[in-house]
Amino acid sequence: MKKILFGLFSILFAMTIFNCEKDDICEEGTPTTPRLIVEFYDNNNPTVKKNVINLAVVGENMTDSLKFNGVSKIEIPLKNNANNSNFSFVFDSANSNTSLINNDNVEVNYLRNDVFISRACGYKTVFELDNSNGMKFTPDSNNWIKEIAIQNHNILNENEVHVKIFF
């Protein structure tokens, strides 16, 4: 009887060990939906990076903003449920003299593609900037942004600059 019980417990124990599955946990560092990487350059010397001062980036119909100060590169999330995102780029947004605050509107147009990562992580969205009007803004004499140049139409990761803004 003892041998039978020992045999049954041994079989049950073996079954529990061999039937274990890997936990479905998305590991830290797994690539997720990439943000748009924007780098700023001096319009008068286009090879020289230039830091933005008190830049606020506000998405359309949003009240919160992303704030950047003293940096030449920023990351902006794009909508993954639409084929465009509209932003207000507010230069010197913290200035107490409101007449010096300058607001330029930028429209980002793209195609979306959902890519399966894993069962634990789900999907991420990658973007492709539209060839003809990937980044649109209306230049005028009051703009602080002078030119926008797309460097990489495919937004697959955050390892490279996608767009250069000259001011």
C-alpha positions in Angstrom: 0.0 0.0 0.0 2.8 2.4 0.9 4.5 1.7 -2.5 1.3 2.5 -4.3 0.8 5.8 -2.4 4.4 6.7 -2.9 4.1 5.9 -6.6 0.9 8.1 -7.0 2.5 11.0 -5.1 5.6 10.6 -7.3 3.6 10.7 -10.5 1.5 13.7 -9.3 4.7 15.6 -8.3 6.3 14.9 -11.6 3.2 16.0 -13.5 3.2 19.3 -11.6 6.8 20.0 -12.4 6.6 19.1 -16.1 3.3 20.9 -16.7 4.5 24.3 -15.4 4.4 27.1 -18.0 6.5 30.2 -18.3 4.8 33.2 -16.7 3.3 35.6 -19.1 5.0 38.7 -18.0 6.2 41.3 -20.4 9.9 41.8 -19.7 11.2 45.2 -18.9 13.0 46.7 -21.9 10.7 45.1 -24.4 10.3 47.5 -27.3 6.9 49.3 -27.1 5.2 51.8 -29.4 7.9 54.3 -30.4 7.6 58.0 -30.0 8.5 60.6 -32.6 12.1 61.8 -32.1 12.5 65.5 -32.9 15.9 67.2 -32.9 16.3 71.0 -33.1 18.9 72.9 -35.2 20.0 76.5 -35.7 18.3 77.8 -38.8 21.3 80.1 -39.5 23.8 77.3 -39.2 21.9 74.1 -40.1 24.6 71.7 -38.9 24.6 73.0 -35.3 22.1 71.6 -32.8 20.2 74.2 -30.8 18.6 73.9 -27.4 14.9 74.9 -27.0 14.0 77.1 -24.1 10.8 76.4 -22.1 9.2 74.4 -24.9 5.7 73.1 -24.2 4.2 70.6 -26.6 0.4 70.3 -26.4 -1.6 67.7 -28.2 -4.9 68.7 -29.9 -7.8 68.7 -27.4 -5.4 68.1 -24.5 -4.9 70.3 -21.4 -1.6 68.8 -20.2 1.6 69.5 -22.0 5.0 67.9 -22.3 7.6 70.4 -21.1 11.2 70.6 -22.3 13.9 73.1 -21.3 17.6 73.3 -22.4 17.5 70.2 -24.7 18.0 69.8 -28.4 16.1 66.5 -28.7 12.6 65.6 -27.6 10.3 62.5 -27.8 6.6 63.0 -28.7 3.9 60.2 -28.5 1.7 59.9 -31.6 -1.9 58.7 -31.6 -2.1 55.0 -32.3 -5.8 55.2 -33.0 -5.7 57.8 -35.8 -3.6 58.6 -38.9 -2.6 62.0 -37.7 -1.7 64.0 -34.6 -1.8 67.7 -34.2 0.4 69.6 -31.7 1.1 73.1 -30.6 4.8 73.8 -30.1 4.9 76.7 -27.6 8.3 78.3 -27.5 9.3 80.1 -24.3 6.1 79.0 -22.7 7.1 80.0 -19.2 8.0 83.6 -20.1 6.1 86.1 -17.9 5.9 88.5 -20.9 3.1 86.7 -22.8 3.9 88.7 -26.0 7.2 86.7 -26.2 5.5 83.3 -26.1 5.3 81.9 -29.6 2.9 79.1 -30.6 3.3 77.1 -33.9 0.9 74.4 -34.9 2.3 71.2 -36.4 0.4 68.4 -38.0 1.9 64.9 -38.2 0.5 62.6 -40.9 1.3 58.9 -40.9 0.2 55.3 -41.5 -0.1 52.9 -38.6 0.9 49.2 -38.5 0.2 47.1 -35.4 3.0 44.6 -34.8 2.6 41.5 -32.5 5.3 41.4 -29.8 4.4 38.4 -27.7 1.4 37.0 -25.8 2.5 38.7 -22.6 3.3 42.1 -24.2 0.6 42.2 -26.9 1.0 44.6 -29.8 2.9 47.8 -30.5 2.2 50.3 -33.2 4.8 51.5 -35.6 4.4 54.5 -37.9 5.3 55.6 -41.4 5.3 59.3 -42.0 3.4 60.3 -45.2 5.8 61.0 -48.1 4.1 64.1 -49.3 2.9 65.8 -46.1 4.4 63.9 -43.1 5.0 67.1 -41.2 2.9 70.2 -42.0 3.0 73.7 -40.5 2.0 77.0 -42.0 5.1 79.2 -42.2 4.6 82.9 -41.6 6.6 85.9 -40.2 5.5 85.1 -36.6 6.6 81.4 -36.6 9.6 80.5 -34.5 9.8 77.2 -36.5 11.4 78.1 -39.8 11.6 74.7 -41.4 10.8 71.0 -40.7 12.8 68.2 -42.4 11.9 64.5 -42.2 15.0 62.4 -41.6 13.4 59.0 -41.4 9.9 58.2 -42.6 9.7 54.9 -40.6 9.2 55.3 -36.9 10.1 51.8 -35.8 12.1 52.6 -32.6 13.5 55.5 -30.6 17.2 55.0 -31.6 17.3 57.6 -34.3 16.1 61.1 -35.1 12.9 61.1 -37.3 12.5 64.8 -37.7 14.7 67.9 -37.6 13.2 71.3 -36.8 15.1 74.5 -37.6 14.6 77.7 -35.7 
